[in-house]
Amino acid sequence: MTALDDRLEVAPSRRPQLIRDIAKIVLVALLFVALGWLFNSDLVSQYFDIRAWREILQEAEFLGGPLFGGLAFVAAGGAVIALGVPRIWIAAVGGAVYGAVVGSILAIGAALIGATVLYYVGRRFLRDVVRRRVGGRLEVWRARFRANGFWWVLYGRLFPLSNSTAVSVLCGSCEVPYAKYAVASFIGFIPFTLIFAIFGSGGAKANSWQIVLGLGLMLLAFFSRNLLRAAFPVRRDGQGGTA
């Protein structure tokens, strides 16, 4: 069997995953379109004016001003992420309140705080729990992290539908060097934080162009993931690739 035959044989098995990915992307876009329509409809706006709330939260006079309001958002978002809430929803809230650019910056700060808390919880308190739950696979992950810790963390962070909480705790339990963990997490957080901040901003403003932009960037990110998997395949022994 030739290499071409191998690729043709594997390709159909990837189609269901590709279809699921596209379905998830479309559903996310439709969700924010629906939220934009809902919050900006006359029926809802007479009870909840999202534009007025955006102004109140951006000014944050009740917290001492915009700077302290932003810091409060980062701290609260980090705490919520540390409790297991997906970081992409914090990014969406940040985008809805502060806009895509500022919301992305604040959401990345919150994600780093949450990821740091979970890392040290895994390192200090949950190592034995992880060992019992993961079993022999823990040594496989230790070997992966020793060989290419930065790339494995980055690989996990680039996929927002993976369990980010579990990745953080596992990295702490396997004693991945914190500097590598933090830098890889920071880089990996950027793409989908920006995408969901754009979605949140577009939903809050009922801006269809931002929704379309977020949809396009999300499609690009998911297809890039497939290219990354193809370029850096992981062998069954866990040692292959840089992913």
MARLUMGU-351187 format. One line per field, with one value per atom (N, C-alpha, C): atom name; z, x, y; chain; residue in one letter. Coordinates in nm, 2 decimals, decimal comma. Layout:
<rs>
site = c(CA|...)
zz = c(Z|...)
xx = c(X|...)
yy = c(Y|...)
unit = c(A|...)
code = c(A|...)
</rs>
This chain:
<rs>
site = c(N|CA|C|N|CA|C|N|CA|C|N|CA|C|N|CA|C|N|CA|C|N|CA|C|N|CA|C|N|CA|C|N|CA|C|N|CA|C|N|CA|C|N|CA|C|N|CA|C|N|CA|C|N|CA|C|N|CA|C|N|CA|C|N|CA|C|N|CA|C|N|CA|C|N|CA|C|N|CA|C|N|CA|C|N|CA|C|N|CA|C|N|CA|C|N|CA|C|N|CA|C|N|CA|C|N|CA|C|N|CA|C|N|CA|C|N|CA|C|N|CA|C|N|CA|C|N|CA|C|N|CA|C|N|CA|C|N|CA|C|N|CA|C|N|CA|C|N|CA|C|N|CA|C|N|CA|C|N|CA|C|N|CA|C|N|CA|C|N|CA|C|N|CA|C|N|CA|C|N|CA|C|N|CA|C|N|CA|C|N|CA|C|N|CA|C|N|CA|C|N|CA|C|N|CA|C|N|CA|C|N|CA|C|N|CA|C|N|CA|C|N|CA|C|N|CA|C|N|CA|C|N|CA|C|N|CA|C|N|CA|C|N|CA|C|N|CA|C|N|CA|C|N|CA|C|N|CA|C|N|CA|C|N|CA|C|N|CA|C|N|CA|C|N|CA|C|N|CA|C|N|CA|C|N|CA|C|N|CA|C|N|CA|C|N|CA|C|N|CA|C|N|CA|C|N|CA|C|N|CA|C|N|CA|C|N|CA|C|N|CA|C|N|CA|C|N|CA|C|N|CA|C|N|CA|C|N|CA|C|N|CA|C|N|CA|C|N|CA|C|N|CA|C|N|CA|C|N|CA|C|N|CA|C|N|CA|C|N|CA|C|N|CA|C|N|CA|C|N|CA|C|N|CA|C|N|CA|C|N|CA|C|N|CA|C|N|CA|C|N|CA|C|N|CA|C|N|CA|C|N|CA|C|N|CA|C|N|CA|C|N|CA|C|N|CA|C|N|CA|C|N|CA|C|N|CA|C|N|CA|C|N|CA|C|N|CA|C|N|CA|C|N|CA|C|N|CA|C|N|CA|C|N|CA|C|N|CA|C|N|CA|C|N|CA|C|N|CA|C|N|CA|C|N|CA|C|N|CA|C|N|CA|C|N|CA|C|N|CA|C|N|CA|C|N|CA|C|N|CA|C|N|CA|C|N|CA|C|N|CA|C|N|CA|C|N|CA|C|N|CA|C|N|CA|C|N|CA|C|N|CA|C|N|CA|C|N|CA|C|N|CA|C|N|CA|C|N|CA|C|N|CA|C|N|CA|C|N|CA|C|N|CA|C|N|CA|C|N|CA|C|N|CA|C|N|CA|C|N|CA|C|N|CA|C|N|CA|C|N|CA|C|N|CA|C|N|CA|C|N|CA|C|N|CA|C|N|CA|C|N|CA|C|N|CA|C|N|CA|C|N|CA|C|N|CA|C|N|CA|C|N|CA|C|N|CA|C|N|CA|C|N|CA|C|N|CA|C|N|CA|C|N|CA|C|N|CA|C|N|CA|C|N|CA|C|N|CA|C|N|CA|C|N|CA|C|N|CA|C|N|CA|C|N|CA|C|N|CA|C|N|CA|C|N|CA|C|N|CA|C|N|CA|C|N|CA|C|N|CA|C|N|CA|C|N|CA|C|N|CA|C|N|CA|C|N|CA|C|N|CA|C|N|CA|C|N|CA|C|N|CA|C|N|CA|C|N|CA|C|N|CA|C|N|CA|C|N|CA|C|N|CA|C|N|CA|C|N|CA|C|N|CA|C|N|CA|C|N|CA|C|N|CA|C|N|CA|C|N|CA|C|N|CA|C|N|CA|C|N|CA|C|N|CA|C|N|CA|C|N|CA|C|N|CA|C|N|CA|C|N|CA|C|N|CA|C|N|CA|C|N|CA|C|N|CA|C|N|CA|C)
zz = c(0,00|0,00|0,00|-0,09|-0,10|0,00|0,01|0,11|0,07|-0,06|-0,11|-0,06|-0,08|-0,03|0,12|0,20|0,34|0,37|0,29|0,32|0,28|0,17|0,12|0,22|0,28|0,38|0,51|0,55|0,68|0,66|0,54|0,52|0,55|0,51|0,55|0,70|0,78|0,92|0,98|0,91|0,96|0,92|0,83|0,78|0,89|0,97|1,08|1,17|1,21|1,30|1,23|1,10|1,03|1,03|1,00|1,00|1,14|1,25|1,38|1,41|1,37|1,39|1,32|1,19|1,12|1,19|1,23|1,30|1,43|1,50|1,62|1,59|1,49|1,45|1,41|1,33|1,28|1,40|1,49|1,61|1,70|1,71|1,79|1,73|1,60|1,53|1,54|1,52|1,53|1,67|1,77|1,91|1,93|1,88|1,90|1,81|1,70|1,62|1,69|1,75|1,83|1,95|2,02|2,14|2,09|1,98|1,93|1,90|1,83|1,80|1,92|2,02|2,14|2,23|2,25|2,34|2,28|2,15|2,08|2,02|2,06|2,02|2,11|2,06|2,14|2,26|2,25|2,36|2,48|2,45|2,56|2,60|2,51|2,54|2,63|2,64|2,73|2,88|2,90|3,03|3,06|2,96|2,97|2,85|2,88|2,77|2,77|2,68|2,68|2,65|2,57|2,55|2,67|2,75|2,88|2,97|2,98|3,07|3,02|2,89|2,84|2,89|2,88|2,93|3,08|3,15|3,30|3,34|3,27|3,31|3,26|3,14|3,09|3,18|3,22|3,31|3,45|3,50|3,63|3,74|3,75|3,85|3,99|4,00|4,12|4,17|4,09|4,13|4,13|4,11|4,12|3,98|3,87|3,74|3,65|3,52|3,42|3,45|3,50|3,53|3,63|3,74|3,85|3,81|3,72|3,67|3,58|3,50|3,42|3,50|3,61|3,70|3,77|3,81|3,87|3,78|3,65|3,56|3,54|3,53|3,52|3,64|3,76|3,89|3,89|3,87|3,88|3,77|3,65|3,54|3,57|3,63|3,67|3,77|3,87|3,97|3,91|3,82|3,76|3,68|3,60|3,52|3,61|3,72|3,82|3,88|3,87|3,92|3,81|3,69|3,58|3,47|3,47|3,36|3,24|3,12|3,00|2,98|2,94|2,92|2,81|2,71|2,59|2,62|2,73|2,77|2,84|2,91|2,97|2,86|2,76|2,64|2,58|2,56|2,50|2,59|2,72|2,81|2,80|2,80|2,78|2,65|2,54|2,42|2,42|2,48|2,49|2,57|2,68|2,76|2,71|2,68|2,65|2,50|2,42|2,28|2,25|2,12|2,09|2,13|2,11|2,14|2,29|2,36|2,51|2,58|2,53|2,59|2,58|2,46|2,44|2,54|2,56|2,65|2,79|2,84|2,97|2,99|2,89|2,90|2,90|2,83|2,83|2,97|3,03|3,17|3,26|3,25|3,34|3,32|3,19|3,16|3,22|3,21|3,27|3,42|3,49|3,63|3,67|3,60|3,62|3,59|3,49|3,45|3,55|3,61|3,71|3,84|3,88|4,00|3,99|3,87|3,85|3,84|3,78|3,77|3,91|4,00|4,14|4,22|4,20|4,27|4,23|4,10|4,05|4,11|4,11|4,16|4,31|4,39|4,53|4,60|4,54|4,61|4,54|4,41|4,34|4,27|4,30|4,23|4,25|4,37|4,40|4,33|4,33|4,27|4,12|4,06|3,92|3,89|3,97|3,95|3,96|4,05|4,06|3,95|3,90|3,79|3,66|3,63|3,50|3,49|3,60|3,61|3,53|3,46|3,38|3,28|3,23|3,13|3,18|3,31|3,37|3,33|3,33|3,29|3,14|3,06|2,92|2,91|2,98|2,97|3,03|3,14|3,19|3,08|3,01|2,90|2,79|2,76|2,66|2,70|2,82|2,87|2,89|2,93|2,94|2,80|2,70|2,56|2,50|2,51|2,44|2,52|2,64|2,72|2,66|2,61|2,55|2,44|2,35|2,24|2,28|2,38|2,42|2,49|2,57|2,64|2,53|2,43|2,33|2,25|2,22|2,14|2,22|2,35|2,43|2,43|2,44|2,46|2,33|2,21|2,09|2,06|2,13|2,10|2,22|2,20|2,31|2,36|2,27|2,31|2,39|2,41|2,50|2,65|2,74|2,88|2,93|2,93|2,97|3,12|3,20|3,34|3,37|3,29|3,31|3,26|3,15|3,10|3,20|3,27|3,37|3,48|3,54|3,65|3,62|3,50|3,45|3,44|3,39|3,37|3,51|3,61|3,74|3,80|3,78|3,84|3,78|3,65|3,59|3,60|3,68|3,71|3,58|3,49|3,37|3,42|3,38|3,42|3,40|3,51|3,50|3,39|3,36|3,26|3,12|3,09|2,96|2,96|3,07|3,08|3,06|3,12|3,11|2,97|2,92|2,78|2,68|2,68|2,59|2,60|2,73|2,76|2,70|2,72|2,68|2,52|2,45|2,31|2,26|2,32|2,28|2,31|2,41|2,45|2,35|2,28|2,19|2,09|2,00|1,89|1,92|2,01|2,04|2,14|2,22|2,30|2,21|2,11|2,02|1,94|1,90|1,82|1,90|2,03|2,11|2,16|2,18|2,21|2,09|1,97|1,85|1,85|1,87|1,88|1,98|2,10|2,21|2,18|2,12|2,08|1,97|1,87|1,76|1,81|1,91|1,96|2,04|2,12|2,20|2,12|2,01|1,92|1,81|1,80|1,68|1,55|1,55|1,44|1,36|1,25|1,17|1,11|1,08|1,02|1,12|1,25|1,35|1,36|1,36|1,36|1,25|1,13|1,01|1,02|1,07|1,09|1,19|1,30|1,40|1,34|1,26|1,20|1,11|1,03|0,93|1,01|1,11|1,19|1,26|1,30|1,37|1,27|1,15|1,05|1,02|1,01|0,98|1,09|1,22|1,33|1,33|1,30|1,31|1,19|1,08|0,97|0,99|1,06|1,09|1,19|1,28|1,37|1,30|1,19|1,12|1,04|0,99|0,93|1,03|1,15|1,26|1,29|1,30|1,33|1,22|1,10|0,98|0,98|1,01|1,00|1,12|1,24|1,35|1,41|1,34|1,39|1,52|1,61|1,74|1,73|1,76|1,75|1,87|1,87|1,98|2,10|2,09|2,21|2,28|2,21|2,27|2,25|2,18|2,17|2,04|1,94|1,81|1,81|1,71|1,69|1,79|1,76|1,85|1,91|1,87|1,93|2,07)
xx = c(0,09|0,00|0,09|0,06|0,14|0,10|0,19|0,16|0,03|0,01|-0,12|-0,24|-0,22|-0,33|-0,36|-0,25|-0,27|-0,35|-0,32|-0,38|-0,53|-0,56|-0,70|-0,77|-0,71|-0,77|-0,81|-0,72|-0,74|-0,84|-0,84|-0,92|-1,07|-1,14|-1,28|-1,31|-1,21|-1,23|-1,23|-1,17|-1,16|-1,29|-1,37|-1,48|-1,59|-1,62|-1,72|-1,67|-1,54|-1,49|-1,50|-1,47|-1,48|-1,63|-1,72|-1,86|-1,90|-1,86|-1,89|-1,83|-1,71|-1,64|-1,72|-1,76|-1,84|-1,97|-2,04|-2,17|-2,15|-2,04|-2,02|-2,00|-1,92|-1,89|-2,02|-2,10|-2,23|-2,32|-2,33|-2,42|-2,37|-2,24|-2,19|-2,23|-2,21|-2,24|-2,39|-2,47|-2,62|-2,66|-2,59|-2,62|-2,60|-2,48|-2,46|-2,55|-2,59|-2,68|-2,82|-2,86|-2,98|-2,98|-2,86|-2,85|-2,85|-2,78|-2,78|-2,93|-3,00|-3,14|-3,22|-3,20|-3,28|-3,26|-3,13|-3,10|-3,13|-3,13|-3,16|-3,30|-3,39|-3,53|-3,60|-3,71|-3,79|-3,85|-3,88|-3,95|-3,86|-3,73|-3,63|-3,57|-3,54|-3,47|-3,55|-3,68|-3,75|-3,73|-3,69|-3,66|-3,51|-3,43|-3,29|-3,22|-3,17|-3,10|-2,95|-2,91|-2,77|-2,68|-2,72|-2,63|-2,60|-2,71|-2,69|-2,60|-2,62|-2,54|-2,39|-2,37|-2,23|-2,16|-2,23|-2,18|-2,15|-2,25|-2,23|-2,11|-2,09|-1,98|-1,85|-1,85|-1,73|-1,68|-1,77|-1,73|-1,69|-1,77|-1,75|-1,73|-1,81|-1,79|-1,82|-1,90|-1,93|-1,81|-1,71|-1,59|-1,47|-1,49|-1,38|-1,33|-1,39|-1,35|-1,31|-1,29|-1,27|-1,15|-1,04|-0,92|-0,95|-1,01|-1,05|-1,16|-1,25|-1,35|-1,29|-1,19|-1,12|-1,04|-0,98|-0,90|-1,00|-1,11|-1,22|-1,27|-1,28|-1,33|-1,22|-1,09|-0,99|-0,98|-0,99|-0,99|-1,11|-1,23|-1,35|-1,35|-1,31|-1,30|-1,20|-1,09|-0,99|-1,04|-1,12|-1,18|-1,28|-1,36|-1,46|-1,40|-1,30|-1,23|-1,16|-1,11|-1,05|-1,15|-1,28|-1,39|-1,44|-1,38|-1,42|-1,50|-1,53|-1,61|-1,52|-1,56|-1,48|-1,43|-1,31|-1,25|-1,32|-1,37|-1,43|-1,55|-1,62|-1,74|-1,70|-1,59|-1,54|-1,50|-1,44|-1,40|-1,52|-1,63|-1,75|-1,81|-1,81|-1,86|-1,77|-1,64|-1,55|-1,57|-1,59|-1,62|-1,75|-1,85|-1,99|-1,98|-1,90|-1,89|-1,79|-1,67|-1,57|-1,53|-1,59|-1,55|-1,45|-1,42|-1,34|-1,20|-1,14|-0,99|-0,97|-1,03|-1,01|-1,06|-1,18|-1,23|-1,14|-1,07|-0,97|-0,86|-0,80|-0,69|-0,73|-0,84|-0,89|-0,92|-0,98|-1,01|-0,88|-0,78|-0,66|-0,59|-0,60|-0,55|-0,62|-0,76|-0,84|-0,81|-0,79|-0,75|-0,62|-0,52|-0,39|-0,40|-0,48|-0,50|-0,56|-0,67|-0,74|-0,65|-0,57|-0,48|-0,37|-0,33|-0,22|-0,27|-0,39|-0,45|-0,47|-0,52|-0,54|-0,41|-0,31|-0,18|-0,13|-0,13|-0,08|-0,17|-0,30|-0,38|-0,35|-0,32|-0,28|-0,14|-0,05|0,08|0,09|0,01|0,02|-0,07|-0,19|-0,30|-0,36|-0,36|-0,43|-0,35|-0,22|-0,13|-0,17|-0,20|-0,24|-0,37|-0,47|-0,60|-0,58|-0,50|-0,48|-0,41|-0,32|-0,25|-0,35|-0,45|-0,55|-0,64|-0,68|-0,78|-0,72|-0,60|-0,53|-0,46|-0,41|-0,34|-0,21|-0,18|-0,06|-0,04|-0,14|-0,13|-0,06|-0,05|0,01|0,16|0,22|0,36|0,39|0,29|0,30|0,30|0,21|0,20|0,33|0,38|0,51|0,62|0,62|0,72|0,70|0,58|0,55|0,59|0,55|0,59|0,74|0,81|0,96|1,02|0,96|1,02|0,98|0,86|0,81|0,70|0,73|0,63|0,56|0,64|0,58|0,48|0,51|0,43|0,30|0,31|0,19|0,10|0,15|0,06|-0,01|0,07|0,02|-0,09|-0,06|-0,16|-0,29|-0,28|-0,41|-0,48|-0,41|-0,47|-0,53|-0,49|-0,54|-0,68|-0,72|-0,85|-0,95|-1,04|-1,12|-1,23|-1,26|-1,36|-1,30|-1,17|-1,11|-1,13|-1,10|-1,12|-1,00|-1,01|-0,90|-0,86|-0,96|-0,94|-0,85|-0,89|-0,81|-0,67|-0,65|-0,52|-0,43|-0,49|-0,42|-0,38|-0,47|-0,44|-0,34|-0,35|-0,26|-0,12|-0,11|0,03|0,09|0,01|0,06|0,10|0,02|0,05|0,18|0,20|0,32|0,44|0,42|0,53|0,60|0,51|0,56|0,62|0,74|0,80|0,70|0,68|0,57|0,60|0,72|0,75|0,70|0,74|0,69|0,54|0,48|0,34|0,27|0,32|0,25|0,27|0,39|0,41|0,33|0,33|0,25|0,10|0,05|-0,09|-0,12|-0,04|-0,06|-0,08|0,01|0,01|-0,12|-0,14|-0,25|-0,39|-0,40|-0,52|-0,56|-0,47|-0,50|-0,60|-0,59|-0,68|-0,83|-0,86|-1,01|-1,06|-0,97|-1,01|-1,06|-0,98|-1,01|-1,14|-1,15|-1,27|-1,40|-1,39|-1,52|-1,54|-1,44|-1,46|-1,53|-1,49|-1,56|-1,70|-1,73|-1,86|-1,94|-1,88|-1,96|-1,99|-1,89|-1,91|-2,01|-2,00|-2,10|-2,24|-2,25|-2,38|-2,44|-2,36|-2,41|-2,45|-2,38|-2,41|-2,50|-2,54|-2,61|-2,54|-2,41|-2,33|-2,30|-2,37|-2,36|-2,23|-2,16|-2,02|-1,92|-1,94|-1,85|-1,88|-2,01|-2,04|-1,98|-1,99|-1,93|-1,78|-1,72|-1,57|-1,53|-1,60|-1,58|-1,59|-1,70|-1,72|-1,61|-1,57|-1,45|-1,33|-1,30|-1,17|-1,18|-1,30|-1,32|-1,30|-1,36|-1,34|-1,19|-1,12|-0,97|-0,90|-0,94|-0,87|-0,89|-1,01|-1,04|-0,97|-0,97|-0,89|-0,74|-0,69|-0,55|-0,52|-0,62|-0,60|-0,58|-0,66|-0,64|-0,51|-0,46|-0,33|-0,22|-0,24|-0,14|-0,13|-0,25|-0,25|-0,18|-0,21|-0,15|0,00|0,05|0,19|0,27|0,21|0,27|0,19|0,19|0,11|0,17|0,08|0,13|0,13|0,24|0,25|0,18|0,15|0,08|0,16|0,29|0,38|0,39|0,32|0,31|0,44|0,53|0,66|0,67|0,58|0,59|0,53|0,58|0,52|0,56|0,53|0,56|0,43|0,31|0,19|0,18)
yy = c(-0,12|0,00|0,12|0,22|0,34|0,44|0,54|0,65|0,72|0,73|0,79|0,71|0,58|0,49|0,51|0,52|0,54|0,67|0,78|0,90|0,89|0,83|0,81|0,72|0,63|0,54|0,61|0,70|0,77|0,89|0,95|1,07|1,06|0,95|0,94|0,94|0,89|0,89|1,03|1,13|1,26|1,34|1,29|1,37|1,39|1,29|1,31|1,42|1,43|1,53|1,67|1,67|1,80|1,85|1,76|1,79|1,84|1,78|1,82|1,96|1,98|2,11|2,22|2,20|2,30|2,33|2,22|2,23|2,32|2,29|2,37|2,52|2,55|2,68|2,76|2,69|2,75|2,78|2,68|2,70|2,81|2,83|2,94|3,07|3,08|3,20|3,23|3,13|3,15|3,19|3,14|3,18|3,33|3,38|3,53|3,61|3,56|3,64|3,65|3,53|3,53|3,62|3,62|3,71|3,86|3,89|4,03|4,07|3,99|4,02|4,04|3,94|3,95|4,07|4,10|4,21|4,35|4,35|4,48|4,49|4,39|4,40|4,49|4,55|4,65|4,58|4,45|4,38|4,37|4,34|4,32|4,45|4,54|4,66|4,76|4,74|4,83|4,78|4,66|4,61|4,60|4,57|4,56|4,63|4,75|4,82|4,79|4,70|4,66|4,77|4,87|4,99|5,07|5,09|5,16|5,08|4,95|4,87|4,87|4,87|4,88|5,01|5,12|5,25|5,25|5,19|5,19|5,10|4,99|4,90|4,95|5,01|5,07|5,18|5,27|5,38|5,33|5,23|5,17|5,27|5,37|5,47|5,41|5,31|5,24|5,16|5,14|5,07|5,16|5,29|5,39|5,43|5,39|5,44|5,32|5,36|5,25|5,16|5,22|5,14|5,03|5,07|4,98|4,88|4,93|4,84|4,73|4,76|4,66|4,56|4,62|4,53|4,43|4,49|4,40|4,29|4,33|4,23|4,12|4,15|4,05|3,96|4,02|3,94|3,85|3,90|3,82|3,71|3,75|3,65|3,54|3,58|3,48|3,38|3,43|3,35|3,26|3,31|3,22|3,11|3,15|3,04|2,94|2,98|2,89|2,79|2,83|2,75|2,65|2,66|2,57|2,63|2,76|2,82|2,83|2,79|2,81|2,95|2,97|3,10|3,17|3,10|3,16|3,24|3,20|3,28|3,41|3,41|3,53|3,62|3,57|3,65|3,72|3,64|3,69|3,80|3,78|3,89|4,01|3,99|4,10|4,18|4,11|4,17|4,25|4,19|4,26|4,38|4,39|4,50|4,61|4,56|4,66|4,67|4,59|4,59|4,48|4,45|4,34|4,35|4,47|4,48|4,49|4,58|4,59|4,46|4,41|4,29|4,17|4,16|4,05|4,06|4,19|4,21|4,17|4,21|4,19|4,04|3,97|3,83|3,75|3,78|3,71|3,72|3,84|3,85|3,76|3,76|3,67|3,53|3,49|3,35|3,31|3,40|3,37|3,35|3,44|3,42|3,29|3,26|3,13|3,01|3,02|2,91|2,89|3,00|3,00|2,93|2,98|2,92|2,77|2,72|2,58|2,50|2,57|2,50|2,47|2,57|2,55|2,46|2,46|2,37|2,22|2,20|2,07|2,03|2,13|2,10|2,07|2,15|2,14|2,04|2,03|1,96|1,84|1,84|1,74|1,64|1,63|1,54|1,40|1,36|1,22|1,19|1,29|1,27|1,24|1,32|1,31|1,17|1,13|1,00|0,89|0,90|0,79|0,79|0,91|0,92|0,89|0,93|0,91|0,78|0,73|0,60|0,61|0,50|0,49|0,59|0,65|0,76|0,88|0,90|1,01|1,01|0,89|0,88|0,92|0,88|0,92|1,07|1,13|1,28|1,34|1,28|1,34|1,33|1,22|1,21|1,31|1,33|1,43|1,57|1,60|1,74|1,76|1,65|1,66|1,68|1,61|1,62|1,75|1,79|1,92|1,98|2,02|2,08|2,20|2,29|2,42|2,38|2,29|2,27|2,19|2,10|2,03|2,13|2,22|2,32|2,41|2,45|2,54|2,46|2,34|2,26|2,25|2,23|2,22|2,35|2,46|2,59|2,64|2,59|2,64|2,59|2,49|2,43|2,46|2,56|2,61|2,51|2,41|2,32|2,20|2,20|2,10|2,15|2,06|2,09|2,17|2,30|2,38|2,36|2,34|2,32|2,19|2,08|1,96|1,98|2,05|2,08|2,15|2,25|2,33|2,24|2,16|2,08|1,97|1,91|1,81|1,87|1,99|2,05|2,07|2,12|2,13|2,00|1,90|1,77|1,71|1,74|1,68|1,77|1,88|1,98|2,03|2,07|2,14|2,28|2,32|2,44|2,56|2,64|2,74|2,84|2,88|2,98|2,93|2,80|2,74|2,74|2,69|2,68|2,82|2,92|3,05|3,11|3,10|3,16|3,09|2,95|2,87|2,90|2,91|2,94|3,08|3,18|3,32|3,32|3,25|3,25|3,18|3,06|2,98|3,04|3,13|3,19|3,29|3,35|3,47|3,45|3,34|3,33|3,33|3,23|3,22|3,32|3,38|3,49|3,61|3,64|3,74|3,71|3,58|3,54|3,56|3,51|3,52|3,66|3,74|3,88|3,95|3,92|3,97|3,93|3,80|3,75|3,83|3,84|3,91|4,05|4,12|4,26|4,27|4,18|4,18|4,15|4,06|4,03|4,14|4,21|4,32|4,44|4,46|4,58|4,54|4,41|4,36|4,40|4,38|4,41|4,28|4,27|4,14|4,13|4,24|4,22|4,16|4,20|4,14|3,99|3,95|3,81|3,73|3,79|3,73|3,72|3,83|3,82|3,71|3,71|3,60|3,46|3,45|3,32|3,28|3,38|3,35|3,31|3,39|3,36|3,22|3,19|3,06|2,94|2,96|2,86|2,84|2,96|2,95|2,88|2,91|2,85|2,70|2,65|2,51|2,44|2,50|2,43|2,43|2,54|2,54|2,43|2,40|2,29|2,16|2,13|2,01|2,01|2,12|2,13|2,10|2,15|2,13|1,98|1,92|1,77|1,69|1,73|1,66|1,68|1,80|1,83|1,77|1,76|1,70|1,59|1,48|1,36|1,31|1,26|1,20|1,05|0,99|0,85|0,79|0,66|0,60|0,59|0,60|0,60|0,73|0,83|0,96|1,05|1,00|1,08|1,15|1,13|1,19|1,33|1,41|1,54|1,64|1,77|1,88|1,93|1,86|1,91|1,89)
unit = c(A|A|A|A|A|A|A|A|A|A|A|A|A|A|A|A|A|A|A|A|A|A|A|A|A|A|A|A|A|A|A|A|A|A|A|A|A|A|A|A|A|A|A|A|A|A|A|A|A|A|A|A|A|A|A|A|A|A|A|A|A|A|A|A|A|A|A|A|A|A|A|A|A|A|A|A|A|A|A|A|A|A|A|A|A|A|A|A|A|A|A|A|A|A|A|A|A|A|A|A|A|A|A|A|A|A|A|A|A|A|A|A|A|A|A|A|A|A|A|A|A|A|A|A|A|A|A|A|A|A|A|A|A|A|A|A|A|A|A|A|A|A|A|A|A|A|A|A|A|A|A|A|A|A|A|A|A|A|A|A|A|A|A|A|A|A|A|A|A|A|A|A|A|A|A|A|A|A|A|A|A|A|A|A|A|A|A|A|A|A|A|A|A|A|A|A|A|A|A|A|A|A|A|A|A|A|A|A|A|A|A|A|A|A|A|A|A|A|A|A|A|A|A|A|A|A|A|A|A|A|A|A|A|A|A|A|A|A|A|A|A|A|A|A|A|A|A|A|A|A|A|A|A|A|A|A|A|A|A|A|A|A|A|A|A|A|A|A|A|A|A|A|A|A|A|A|A|A|A|A|A|A|A|A|A|A|A|A|A|A|A|A|A|A|A|A|A|A|A|A|A|A|A|A|A|A|A|A|A|A|A|A|A|A|A|A|A|A|A|A|A|A|A|A|A|A|A|A|A|A|A|A|A|A|A|A|A|A|A|A|A|A|A|A|A|A|A|A|A|A|A|A|A|A|A|A|A|A|A|A|A|A|A|A|A|A|A|A|A|A|A|A|A|A|A|A|A|A|A|A|A|A|A|A|A|A|A|A|A|A|A|A|A|A|A|A|A|A|A|A|A|A|A|A|A|A|A|A|A|A|A|A|A|A|A|A|A|A|A|A|A|A|A|A|A|A|A|A|A|A|A|A|A|A|A|A|A|A|A|A|A|A|A|A|A|A|A|A|A|A|A|A|A|A|A|A|A|A|A|A|A|A|A|A|A|A|A|A|A|A|A|A|A|A|A|A|A|A|A|A|A|A|A|A|A|A|A|A|A|A|A|A|A|A|A|A|A|A|A|A|A|A|A|A|A|A|A|A|A|A|A|A|A|A|A|A|A|A|A|A|A|A|A|A|A|A|A|A|A|A|A|A|A|A|A|A|A|A|A|A|A|A|A|A|A|A|A|A|A|A|A|A|A|A|A|A|A|A|A|A|A|A|A|A|A|A|A|A|A|A|A|A|A|A|A|A|A|A|A|A|A|A|A|A|A|A|A|A|A|A|A|A|A|A|A|A|A|A|A|A|A|A|A|A|A|A|A|A|A|A|A|A|A|A|A|A|A|A|A|A|A|A|A|A|A|A|A|A|A|A|A|A|A|A|A|A|A|A|A|A|A|A|A|A|A|A|A|A|A|A|A|A|A|A|A|A|A|A|A|A|A|A|A|A|A|A|A|A|A|A|A|A|A|A|A|A|A|A|A|A|A|A|A|A|A|A|A|A|A|A|A|A|A|A|A|A|A|A|A|A|A|A|A|A|A|A|A|A|A|A|A|A|A|A|A|A|A|A|A|A|A|A|A|A|A|A|A|A|A)
code = c(M|M|M|T|T|T|A|A|A|L|L|L|D|D|D|D|D|D|R|R|R|L|L|L|E|E|E|V|V|V|A|A|A|P|P|P|S|S|S|R|R|R|R|R|R|P|P|P|Q|Q|Q|L|L|L|I|I|I|R|R|R|D|D|D|I|I|I|A|A|A|K|K|K|I|I|I|V|V|V|L|L|L|V|V|V|A|A|A|L|L|L|L|L|L|F|F|F|V|V|V|A|A|A|L|L|L|G|G|G|W|W|W|L|L|L|F|F|F|N|N|N|S|S|S|D|D|D|L|L|L|V|V|V|S|S|S|Q|Q|Q|Y|Y|Y|F|F|F|D|D|D|I|I|I|R|R|R|A|A|A|W|W|W|R|R|R|E|E|E|I|I|I|L|L|L|Q|Q|Q|E|E|E|A|A|A|E|E|E|F|F|F|L|L|L|G|G|G|G|G|G|P|P|P|L|L|L|F|F|F|G|G|G|G|G|G|L|L|L|A|A|A|F|F|F|V|V|V|A|A|A|A|A|A|G|G|G|G|G|G|A|A|A|V|V|V|I|I|I|A|A|A|L|L|L|G|G|G|V|V|V|P|P|P|R|R|R|I|I|I|W|W|W|I|I|I|A|A|A|A|A|A|V|V|V|G|G|G|G|G|G|A|A|A|V|V|V|Y|Y|Y|G|G|G|A|A|A|V|V|V|V|V|V|G|G|G|S|S|S|I|I|I|L|L|L|A|A|A|I|I|I|G|G|G|A|A|A|A|A|A|L|L|L|I|I|I|G|G|G|A|A|A|T|T|T|V|V|V|L|L|L|Y|Y|Y|Y|Y|Y|V|V|V|G|G|G|R|R|R|R|R|R|F|F|F|L|L|L|R|R|R|D|D|D|V|V|V|V|V|V|R|R|R|R|R|R|R|R|R|V|V|V|G|G|G|G|G|G|R|R|R|L|L|L|E|E|E|V|V|V|W|W|W|R|R|R|A|A|A|R|R|R|F|F|F|R|R|R|A|A|A|N|N|N|G|G|G|F|F|F|W|W|W|W|W|W|V|V|V|L|L|L|Y|Y|Y|G|G|G|R|R|R|L|L|L|F|F|F|P|P|P|L|L|L|S|S|S|N|N|N|S|S|S|T|T|T|A|A|A|V|V|V|S|S|S|V|V|V|L|L|L|C|C|C|G|G|G|S|S|S|C|C|C|E|E|E|V|V|V|P|P|P|Y|Y|Y|A|A|A|K|K|K|Y|Y|Y|A|A|A|V|V|V|A|A|A|S|S|S|F|F|F|I|I|I|G|G|G|F|F|F|I|I|I|P|P|P|F|F|F|T|T|T|L|L|L|I|I|I|F|F|F|A|A|A|I|I|I|F|F|F|G|G|G|S|S|S|G|G|G|G|G|G|A|A|A|K|K|K|A|A|A|N|N|N|S|S|S|W|W|W|Q|Q|Q|I|I|I|V|V|V|L|L|L|G|G|G|L|L|L|G|G|G|L|L|L|M|M|M|L|L|L|L|L|L|A|A|A|F|F|F|F|F|F|S|S|S|R|R|R|N|N|N|L|L|L|L|L|L|R|R|R|A|A|A|A|A|A|F|F|F|P|P|P|V|V|V|R|R|R|R|R|R|D|D|D|G|G|G|Q|Q|Q|G|G|G|G|G|G|T|T|T|A|A|A)
</rs>
